[in-house]
């Protein structure tokens, strides 16, 4: 969601929600409050996210509306259920966790009564009624359907008429009215059994996500004046020293200042192979220290650490709903009233216009229509499928910031990569120094290192590492970064230029070396060309694999945009087998190139994969922006729609595969539900299907769709 300065965003945990119609009910109810701008409800995480104008409405009013709809508010901080002023409300759905011991006795009792009623059903003297109806079926009906009846009645009083409780109530009361009590009991019984399995499926999805969220660290070993004490990670500040023992989670992002170890990064990246770390390397919160003791200096507060961002992404991913989800939500709002009107038409019109048609027969057929048309399974299985896709991708180290981006990924036909840090390792090393005009290699390297002393670019870091000496900040003044060109700085009264060939032309520096293969930093001192430093970068191990995998998943065009020179770009493109490349681009040049691709992409979508701060505008402009989350800049990660935690380009193809699998399952559920429901509506209307078949079909469709949706998590 895009937040404006005048709006406030609030998140709440909702209790008693276990189906899609629950979410729809809350979205519609809260959405009617004046001042509420946007609202999104996720059944899978039981989370409400609402954006509102605090001048028009306050948090208490929103909570009151949720409670008036029959749900509870669970405080995110204390995880305690809070009812505020309403202590008497109820909700017929469970907590979302399947409790067999709690539910089994009543279900068995209803089954026993139903069987006894059918076996011993005999009409009383001179009446159409039977002893079973009086003594057995009515208690069984009330036992199995009391919560549905009560909820339907309460909702009608609140003006919330059309939902699955209303459908089941009308269908079963109608069945009783036409003396079909066994069917009425069966409908309520199997509806309740279906609800239990639905609760189990939703609960399973929640437990999967909770297990993912268990990587959140609880404590940190803070080291102060040689004394180590356990504290909450939230209380640790940037610059503090923490100690992480073998087997412990690393609680905050930081740099190792003492020790070496192997760390398990699978929780963040999905990679099962431990990574060896040593002094000077950065480690991320949520990973597990496996062997040695590590002393770490904290580089980010807990609220900005990788693990908190990941958890927030996973928990809130469903706030950005796919178009299919939005359609199903809207569909459900109008679907139930239409079904009720159709069933009334089926009950009333045929007896008026068809000779010999009886009211009892057509009312029965109308009741079948009501039962089979219940949309609950479809409404829950679609969001559950998308949530499974987001959760399944997160397990693989791919963070998708919303289900809408899963849909967009399925339509990607063009993938555009940045070069440095994306297709290449971004780990540069100085391999050669070539001098001119009387400068020595050591002098050229020293001046270049000092000029680049404030730059965070990997090329600048490699030059400083090659210099290998401490740089006095006082030696460098008038530092200036020239975007897309390089650096200008004054080093002890000498004006030093360090950058690409374009910088030399921009500053009119005479030189005779323009087209060099490799990454080159040209150096000029006081307007005189001093020579160049050649720097090598390695192609990532899986870069070739990603090109093959992308072609396999249906991507038609793969290209590269880079600010590097043409010779380097050509070498990388040919090594990887890219379709095309554009080199020597400034940041705005990359945006222009993407816009041209977007205008000519037709129905296919364009994805851009990058990692640097200069890639943020392009990532934002593409249909799908993908950022490398390990080495990538915060700007790129914040802007991106998808974040690859491993920095492995092959994960881009994997993300598209997960998206396509998710989409396939969602479409399967829609087709399955519509086809079976449509078939039984026809069978019921022509008198072939009975209420028994209708309820089996309805429950069966819901269970098949829900279990199918959970496959994406695997």
C-alpha positions in Angstrom: 0.0 0.0 0.0 1.2 3.5 -0.7 0.9 5.7 2.4 0.2 9.4 2.2 1.3 11.8 5.0 -2.4 12.3 6.1 -3.2 8.6 6.4 -2.3 6.2 9.2 -1.7 2.5 8.8 -2.8 0.1 11.5 -2.4 -3.7 11.7 -4.5 -6.0 13.9 -4.7 -9.7 14.6 -8.3 -11.0 14.2 -9.7 -13.9 16.1 -12.4 -16.3 15.0 -11.7 -16.0 11.2 -11.3 -19.2 9.1 -12.9 -18.7 5.8 -12.9 -16.3 2.8 -16.4 -15.0 3.6 -15.1 -14.0 7.0 -12.4 -11.8 5.4 -15.0 -10.4 2.9 -17.3 -9.6 5.7 -14.6 -7.6 7.6 -13.4 -5.9 4.4 -16.9 -4.7 3.5 -17.9 -3.8 7.1 -14.8 -1.8 8.0 -14.5 -0.4 4.5 -17.9 1.4 5.0 -16.5 3.5 7.9 -16.0 7.1 6.7 -12.3 7.9 6.7 -11.1 4.3 5.9 -9.0 4.6 2.7 -7.8 1.0 2.2 -8.3 -2.3 3.9 -6.9 -5.8 3.4 -7.7 -8.9 5.4 -5.7 -12.2 5.2 -7.3 -15.3 6.5 -4.0 -17.2 6.4 -2.3 -14.8 8.8 -5.5 -13.7 10.6 -4.3 -10.1 10.0 -6.2 -6.9 9.2 -4.3 -4.1 7.7 -6.2 -0.8 7.4 -5.2 2.6 6.2 -7.4 5.5 7.5 -7.6 9.2 8.1 -7.1 9.8 11.9 -9.1 13.0 11.6 -12.2 11.1 10.6 -11.9 7.8 12.4 -9.9 6.4 15.3 -8.5 2.9 16.1 -11.2 2.2 18.7 -14.0 2.7 16.1 -12.4 0.3 13.7 -12.0 -2.3 16.5 -15.7 -1.8 17.5 -16.8 -2.4 14.0 -14.7 -5.7 13.7 -16.3 -6.8 17.0 -19.8 -5.9 15.9 -19.2 -8.2 12.9 -18.7 -11.2 15.3 -14.9 -11.4 15.6 -12.3 -10.6 18.2 -9.3 -8.4 18.2 -6.0 -10.0 19.3 -3.4 -7.6 20.5 -0.2 -7.9 18.4 2.0 -6.9 21.4 0.6 -9.2 24.1 -1.1 -11.9 21.8 -3.9 -11.7 24.3 -7.5 -11.8 23.1 -9.2 -8.5 23.7 -12.9 -8.0 23.4 -13.0 -4.3 24.5 -16.6 -3.5 25.5 -18.3 -6.5 23.8 -18.0 -9.6 25.9 -21.0 -11.5 24.6 -20.4 -11.8 20.9 -19.9 -15.2 19.4 -18.7 -16.6 16.1 -19.5 -20.0 14.7 -16.1 -20.6 13.2 -13.3 -22.1 15.3 -10.0 -20.6 16.2 -8.4 -21.9 13.0 -6.8 -24.9 14.8 -8.3 -28.3 14.3 -9.3 -29.8 17.7 -10.5 -33.3 17.1 -11.2 -34.1 20.8 -13.4 -31.0 21.2 -15.4 -31.6 18.0 -15.6 -35.4 17.8 -18.2 -36.1 20.5 -20.9 -33.8 19.0 -20.2 -35.1 15.5 -20.5 -38.7 16.6 -23.7 -37.9 18.5 -25.3 -36.4 15.4 -24.2 -39.3 13.2 -25.7 -41.8 15.7 -29.0 -39.8 15.9 -29.2 -39.6 12.1 -28.7 -43.3 11.7 -31.2 -44.2 14.4 -33.7 -41.8 12.9 -33.4 -43.3 9.4 -33.6 -46.9 10.8 -36.6 -46.4 13.1 -38.5 -43.8 11.1 -42.2 -44.8 11.0 -45.1 -42.5 10.4 -47.4 -41.8 13.4 -51.1 -42.7 13.2 -53.0 -40.6 10.7 -50.1 -38.0 10.4 -47.4 -37.5 7.8 -44.9 -37.1 10.5 -42.7 -39.7 12.1 -41.4 -40.5 15.6 -37.9 -40.1 14.2 -38.7 -36.5 13.3 -39.9 -35.6 16.7 -37.5 -37.5 18.9 -34.4 -37.9 16.8 -34.0 -35.6 13.8 -34.9 -32.4 15.5 -32.3 -32.8 18.3 -29.8 -34.0 15.8 -30.5 -30.9 13.6 -30.2 -28.5 16.5 -27.0 -30.2 17.8 -25.3 -30.0 14.4 -26.6 -26.7 13.2 -27.2 -24.5 16.3 -24.1 -22.3 15.7 -25.0 -21.8 12.0 -28.6 -20.9 12.9 -27.5 -18.5 15.6 -24.9 -16.9 13.5 -27.3 -16.5 10.5 -29.9 -14.9 12.8 -27.5 -12.5 14.4 -26.1 -11.5 11.0 -29.6 -10.8 9.7 -30.3 -8.5 12.6 -27.0 -6.7 11.8 -28.0 -6.4 8.1 -25.5 -9.0 6.9 -27.9 -11.3 5.2 -26.2 -13.1 2.4 -23.4 -15.5 3.5 -22.9 -19.3 3.8 -24.7 -19.4 7.1 -27.8 -17.9 5.5 -27.7 -20.3 2.6 -27.4 -23.3 4.9 -30.2 -22.1 7.2 -32.6 -21.4 4.3 -31.8 -24.8 2.7 -32.2 -26.9 5.9 -35.3 -25.0 7.2 -36.8 -25.5 3.8 -36.0 -29.2 3.9 -37.8 -29.5 7.2 -40.8 -27.6 5.9 -41.2 -30.2 3.1 -40.6 -33.1 5.5 -37.1 -34.0 4.4 -35.6 -34.1 7.9 -32.8 -36.6 7.2 -31.5 -34.4 4.4 -31.7 -31.3 6.7 -29.6 -33.0 9.4 -27.2 -34.4 6.7 -26.7 -30.9 5.2 -25.8 -29.4 8.6 -23.7 -32.4 9.6 -21.6 -32.5 6.5 -21.4 -28.7 6.4 -19.9 -28.8 9.9 -17.5 -31.6 9.0 -16.4 -29.6 5.9 -15.9 -26.6 8.2 -13.7 -28.7 10.5 -11.5 -29.8 7.6 -11.3 -26.3 6.4 -10.2 -25.1 9.8 -7.5 -27.8 9.7 -6.3 -26.7 6.3 -6.1 -23.1 7.2 -4.5 -24.0 10.5 -1.9 -26.0 8.7 -1.0 -23.0 6.5 -0.8 -20.8 9.6 1.5 -23.3 11.3 3.7 -23.4 8.2 4.1 -19.6 8.3 4.6 -19.6 12.1 7.4 -22.1 11.7 8.9 -19.7 9.2 8.5 -16.8 11.7 10.2 -18.8 14.5 13.5 -17.7 13.1 13.0 -14.3 14.8 15.7 -14.1 17.5 14.4 -13.7 21.1 17.6 -12.6 22.9 21.1 -11.1 22.3 24.3 -11.5 24.4 25.3 -7.9 24.9 29.0 -7.4 25.8 29.6 -4.3 28.0 33.0 -3.7 29.7 33.9 -7.4 29.4 30.6 -8.5 31.0 28.0 -10.4 28.9 24.3 -10.1 29.7 21.2 -11.4 27.9 19.0 -8.6 26.5 16.2 -8.2 24.0 17.5 -7.5 20.5 15.3 -4.4 20.3 17.4 -2.7 23.1 20.7 -3.2 21.3 22.1 -0.1 19.5 24.2 0.3 16.4 27.9 0.0 17.4 27.3 -2.3 20.4 29.2 -5.6 20.7 27.3 -8.9 20.9 28.6 -12.4 21.5 27.0 -15.4 19.5 27.8 -18.9 20.8 27.6 -22.1 18.7 24.0 -23.2 18.1 22.6 -19.7 18.8 20.7 -17.5 16.3 22.5 -14.3 15.3 20.1 -11.7 16.7 21.1 -8.6 14.7 22.9 -7.7 11.4 26.5 -6.9 12.1 30.2 -7.3 11.2 32.4 -10.0 12.7 35.3 -8.4 14.7 36.5 -11.6 16.3 36.2 -15.3 15.5 35.3 -17.5 12.6 32.6 -20.0 12.1 30.2 -21.7 9.8 26.7 -20.3 9.7 23.4 -21.9 8.6 21.6 -19.4 6.3 18.8 -21.7 5.2 16.1 -19.7 7.1 16.9 -16.6 5.1 18.2 -17.9 1.8 16.8 -21.5 1.5 20.4 -22.7 0.9 21.2 -25.9 2.9 25.0 -25.6 2.6 26.6 -23.7 5.6 28.7 -20.6 4.8 32.1 -20.1 6.2 32.6 -16.6 7.7 35.5 -14.7 9.2 36.6 -11.4 10.6 35.4 -8.4 8.5 32.4 -10.2 7.0 28.8 -9.1 7.5 26.4 -11.6 9.0 22.6 -11.3 9.0 20.1 -11.7 11.8 18.1 -15.0 11.8 21.0 -17.1 10.6 22.4 -19.7 13.0 26.0 -19.9 14.2 27.1 -23.5 13.9 30.7 -23.8 15.2 32.9 -21.1 16.6 32.2 -18.2 19.0 31.6 -14.9 17.1 32.0 -11.4 18.4 29.9 -9.1 16.3 29.6 -5.3 16.1 26.0 -4.4 15.3 25.6 -2.4 12.1 21.7 -2.0 12.0 19.1 -1.6 14.8 16.8 -4.6 15.2 13.9 -2.9 13.4 16.0 -2.4 10.3 17.6 -5.8 10.3 17.2 -8.4 7.5 15.1 -10.7 9.6 12.6 -8.1 10.6 12.2 -6.9 7.0 11.7 -10.5 5.8 9.1 -11.3 8.5 7.2 -8.1 7.7 7.3 -9.0 4.0 6.0 -12.5 4.6 3.3 -11.5 7.0 2.1 -8.6 4.9 2.5 -10.1 1.5 -1.2 -10.8 1.2 -2.1 -7.1 1.6 -1.2 -6.6 -2.1 -3.9 -8.9 -3.6 -3.8 -10.4 -7.1 -6.5 -9.5 -9.5 -7.9 -13.0 -9.2 -8.3 -12.6 -5.5 -10.0 -9.3 -5.9 -12.3 -10.8 -8.5 -13.3 -13.7 -6.2 -13.9 -11.3 -3.3 -16.2 -9.2 -5.5 -17.7 -12.3 -7.0 -18.7 -13.6 -3.6 -20.5 -10.4 -2.7 -22.9 -10.7 -5.6 -22.9 -14.4 -6.1 -24.9 -15.4 -3.0 -27.8 -12.9 -3.5 -28.0 -14.1 -7.2 -28.2 -17.7 -6.0 -31.0 -16.9 -3.6 -33.0 -15.2 -6.3 -32.4 -18.1 -8.7 -33.5 -20.6 -6.1 -36.7 -18.6 -5.5 -37.4 -18.7 -9.2 -36.8 -22.4 -9.3 -39.2 -22.9 -6.3 -42.0 -20.6 -7.5 -42.1 -20.4 -11.3 -42.2 -24.1 -12.6 -45.4 -24.9 -10.6 -47.1 -21.9 -12.2 -46.1 -22.7 -15.8 -45.4 -26.4 -16.0 -48.5 -28.7 -16.0 -48.3 -31.3 -13.2 -45.3 -29.7 -11.4 -45.8 -29.7 -7.6 -44.5 -27.1 -5.2 -42.9 -29.7 -3.0 -40.8 -31.1 -5.8 -39.5 -27.7 -7.1 -38.9 -26.3 -3.6 -36.7 -29.4 -3.0 -34.8 -28.7 -6.2 -34.4 -25.1 -5.2 -32.9 -26.2 -1.8 -30.4 -28.4 -3.7 -29.4 -25.2 -5.7 -28.8 -23.3 -2.4 -26.6 -26.0 -0.9 -24.4 -26.7 -3.9 -24.0 -23.0 -4.6 -22.3 -22.2 -1.2 -19.1 -20.3 -2.3 -17.1 -20.9 0.9 -14.5 -23.4 -0.5 -13.8 -21.3 -3.5 -13.5 -18.1 -1.6 -10.9 -19.5 0.9 -8.9 -21.7 -1.5 -7.9 -18.8 -3.8 -6.2 -16.6 -1.2 -4.8 -19.7 0.4 -3.2 -20.7 -2.9 -1.5 -17.3 -3.3 -0.5 -17.3 0.4 1.1 -20.7 -0.2 2.9 -19.4 -3.2 4.4 -16.5 -1.2 5.3 -18.8 1.7 6.8 -21.5 -0.5 8.9 -18.9 -2.3 10.1 -17.5 1.1 11.3 -21.0 2.0 13.5 -20.9 -1.1 15.0 -17.5 -0.2 12.7 -15.6 -2.6 10.6 -12.9 -1.0 7.6 -11.8 -3.0 6.0 -8.7 -1.6 2.5 -9.5 -2.7 0.4 -12.1 -4.4 -0.2 -9.6 -7.3 3.5 -9.9 -8.2 3.1 -13.7 -8.4 0.5 -13.1 -11.1 2.8 -10.6 -12.9 5.7 -13.0 -12.8 3.7 -15.6 -14.8 3.4 -13.2 -17.7 7.1 -12.2 -17.8 8.5 -12.6 -21.3 11.5 -10.2 -21.1 14.1 -10.4 -18.2 16.7 -7.6 -18.0 19.8 -7.9 -15.8 22.1 -5.4 -14.4 25.7 -6.6 -14.7 27.8 -5.8 -11.6 26.7 -7.6 -8.5 23.8 -9.3 -10.4 25.3 -11.4 -13.1 28.9 -10.9 -11.8 30.1 -11.3 -8.3 30.8 -7.6 -7.8 34.1 -8.7 -6.0 36.7 -6.7 -7.9 40.4 -7.0 -7.7 43.1 -4.8 -9.2 44.9 -6.9 -11.8 47.0 -4.3 -13.6 48.2 -0.7 -13.3 49.4 1.1 -16.4 51.0 4.6 -16.0 51.7 7.4 -18.3 53.3 10.9 -18.3 55.9 10.0 -15.6 53.7 8.7 -12.8 54.7 5.6 -10.9 52.3 2.6 -10.2 52.4 3.2 -6.4 51.8 6.9 -6.9 48.8 6.4 -9.2 47.3 3.7 -6.9 47.7 6.0 -3.8 46.1 9.0 -5.5 43.2 6.8 -6.9 42.7 5.2 -3.5 42.5 8.5 -1.7 40.2 10.0 -4.3 37.9 7.0 -3.9 38.1 7.0 -0.1 34.4 8.0 0.4 32.9 5.8 -2.3 31.0 2.6 -1.5 31.2 1.3 -5.0 32.8 -2.2 -5.3 35.4 -0.8 -7.7 36.4 1.9 -5.3 36.7 -0.7 -2.5 38.9 -2.9 -4.6 41.3 0.1 -5.3 41.5 0.8 -1.5 42.1 -2.8 -0.8 44.9 -2.9 -3.3 46.5 0.2 -1.7 46.2 -1.5 1.7 47.1 1.5 3.9 45.1 3.7 6.2 43.8 6.9 4.5 43.7 10.1 6.4 40.4 11.9 5.8 42.2 15.2 6.1 44.2 14.4 2.9 40.9 14.5 0.9 38.8 17.6 0.3 36.2 18.8 -2.2 35.0 15.2 -2.8 32.4 15.0 -5.5 30.7 11.9 -7.1 29.8 12.5 -10.7 26.9 10.1 -11.5 27.7 7.7 -14.2 31.2 9.0 -14.6 33.4 8.8 -11.5 35.0 10.9 -8.7 36.5 14.3 -8.5 38.5 15.1 -5.3 41.3 17.2 -4.1 44.2 15.2 -2.6 46.7 17.4 -0.8 46.1 20.3 -3.3 46.1 18.0 -6.3 42.9 17.7 -8.2 42.4 14.0 -8.9 39.8 12.5 -11.4 39.1 8.8 -11.2 36.4 7.2 -13.4 35.5 5.9 -16.8 36.4 7.1 -20.3 33.4 9.4 -20.4 34.8 11.3 -17.4 38.0 12.0 -19.4 36.0 13.3 -22.4 33.7 15.3 -20.1 36.7 17.0 -18.5 38.7 17.3 -21.8 41.6 15.2 -20.6 44.0 14.2 -23.4 44.5 10.4 -23.5 45.1 7.7 -26.1 43.5 4.7 -24.5 39.7 4.5 -24.9 38.5 1.0 -25.7 40.0 -1.3 -23.1 38.5 -4.7 -22.3 37.6 -5.1 -18.7 36.6 -2.7 -15.9 38.9 0.3 -16.1 39.4 3.3 -13.8 41.2 6.1 -15.6 43.1 8.5 -13.4 44.0 12.2 -14.1 46.0 14.5 -11.9 45.7 18.3 -12.3 44.3 17.8 -15.8 47.1 15.5 -16.9 46.3 11.8 -17.8 48.2 9.6 -15.3 47.1 6.2 -16.6 44.6 3.5 -15.8 43.9 0.8 -13.3 42.5 -2.5 -14.7 40.0 -4.3 -12.4 38.6 -7.8 -12.9 35.2 -9.1 -11.9 34.0 -12.7 -12.0 30.8 -14.0 -13.5 28.6 -15.7 -10.9 28.7 -19.5 -10.9 25.0 -19.9 -11.7 24.8 -17.0 -14.2 24.9 -19.4 -17.2 22.3 -21.7 -15.6 19.8 -18.8 -15.1 19.8 -18.1 -18.9 19.0 -21.7 -19.7 16.4 -21.9 -16.9 14.7 -18.7 -18.0 14.3 -20.0 -21.6 12.9 -23.2 -20.2 10.2 -21.4 -18.2 9.0 -19.4 -21.3 11.1 -16.2 -21.1 11.6 -15.1 -24.7 14.2 -12.3 -24.4 17.1 -11.9 -21.9 19.3 -8.9 -22.0 21.7 -6.8 -19.9 21.9 -3.1 -19.1 25.2 -1.8 -17.7 27.1 1.4 -17.1 30.3 -0.5 -17.8 32.1 -0.1 -21.1 31.1 -1.9 -24.3 34.1 -4.2 -24.3 33.3 -5.6 -20.9 29.6 -5.8 -21.6 30.2 -7.6 -24.9 32.5 -10.1 -23.2 30.0 -10.9 -20.4 27.0 -11.1 -22.8 28.8 -13.5 -25.2 30.0 -15.7 -22.2 26.4 -16.1 -21.0 24.6 -16.2 -24.3 22.4 -13.2 -23.7 20.1 -12.1 -26.5 21.3 -8.5 -26.3 23.0 -5.8 -24.2 23.3 -2.1 -23.9 26.5 -0.7 -22.3 27.8 2.7 -21.0 24.4 3.7 -19.6 23.8 6.3 -16.9 21.0 5.6 -14.4 18.5 7.6 -16.4 19.7 5.8 -19.5 18.7 2.5 -17.9 15.2 3.9 -17.2 14.9 5.0 -20.9 15.9 1.6 -22.1 13.3 -0.1 -19.8 10.6 2.2 -21.0 11.3 1.4 -24.6 11.1 -2.3 -23.7 7.8 -1.7 -21.9 6.3 0.1 -24.8 7.2 -2.7 -27.2 6.5 -5.7 -24.8 2.8 -6.1 -25.8 1.0 -8.4 -23.4 4.3 -9.8 -22.1 5.7 -8.3 -18.9 9.3 -7.0 -18.3 11.3 -7.8 -15.2 14.4 -6.0 -14.2 17.0 -7.6 -11.9 19.5 -5.3 -10.1 21.3 -4.6 -6.8 22.7 -1.1 -6.7 21.2 2.2 -5.5 21.5 3.3 -9.1 19.2 0.4 -10.1 16.3 1.6 -7.8 14.7 3.8 -10.5 14.7 1.0 -13.0 13.5 -1.6 -10.5 10.6 0.8 -9.7 9.8 1.3 -13.4 9.8 -2.3 -14.6 6.6 -4.5 -14.4 8.4 -6.6 -11.9 11.4 -5.2 -10.0 13.8 -7.9 -8.6 16.6 -7.0 -6.2 19.5 -9.0 -4.9 19.0 -9.0 -1.1 22.4 -10.1 0.2 24.7 -7.5 -1.3 22.0 -5.2 -2.7 21.5 -1.7 -1.5 18.6 -0.8 0.8 17.1 1.5 -1.8 17.0 -1.4 -4.4 15.5 -3.8 -1.8 12.9 -1.3 -0.6 11.8 -0.5 -4.2 11.8 -4.1 -5.5 8.7 -6.3 -5.8 10.7 -9.5 -5.3 13.9 -9.9 -3.3 16.4 -12.7 -3.9 18.1 -13.4 -0.5 20.9 -15.5 -1.9 22.1 -13.1 -4.6 21.9 -16.0 -7.0 20.5 -15.0 -10.4 19.2 -18.6 -10.9 16.5 -17.8 -8.3 14.9 -15.5 -10.8 13.9 -18.5 -12.9 12.8 -20.3 -9.7 10.6 -17.3 -8.7 8.8 -17.5 -12.1 8.4 -21.3 -11.6 6.8 -20.8 -8.2 4.5 -18.1 -9.6 3.4 -20.4 -12.5 2.8 -23.3 -10.1 0.7 -21.0 -7.9 -1.3 -19.7 -10.8 -1.9 -23.2 -12.2 -3.3 -24.3 -8.8 -5.5 -21.2 -8.5 -6.9 -21.8 -12.0 -7.4 -25.5 -11.2 -9.4 -24.6 -8.1 -11.6 -22.1 -10.0 -12.3 -24.6 -12.8 -12.8 -27.5 -10.4 -15.3 -25.6 -8.2 -17.2 -24.0 -11.1 -17.4 -27.2 -13.1 -18.6 -29.5 -10.2 -21.0 -26.9 -8.9 -22.4 -26.2 -12.4 -22.9 -29.9 -13.0 -24.8 -30.5 -9.7 -26.9 -27.3 -10.2 -28.1 -28.8 -13.6 -28.6 -32.3 -12.0 -30.5 -30.8 -9.1 -32.7 -28.6 -11.4 -33.7 -31.6 -13.6 -34.4 -33.7 -10.5 -31.5 -36.2 -10.7 -29.4 -35.0 -7.7 -30.7 -35.0 -4.2 -29.7 -33.0 -1.1 -27.4 -35.8 -0.1 -25.4 -35.5 -3.3 -25.5 -31.7 -3.2 -23.9 -31.6 0.3 -21.3 -34.2 -0.6 -20.4 -32.3 -3.7 -20.2 -28.9 -1.9 -18.0 -30.2 1.0 -16.0 -32.3 -1.5 -15.3 -29.3 -3.7 -14.3 -27.2 -0.8 -11.9 -29.8 0.6 -10.3 -30.6 -2.8 -9.7 -27.0 -3.5 -8.2 -26.3 -0.1 -5.9 -29.3 -0.1 -4.9 -28.5 -3.7 -4.0 -24.9 -2.6 -1.7 -26.2 0.2 0.4 -28.0 -2.4 2.1 -24.7 -3.2 3.8 -24.6 0.2 5.7 -27.8 -0.6 
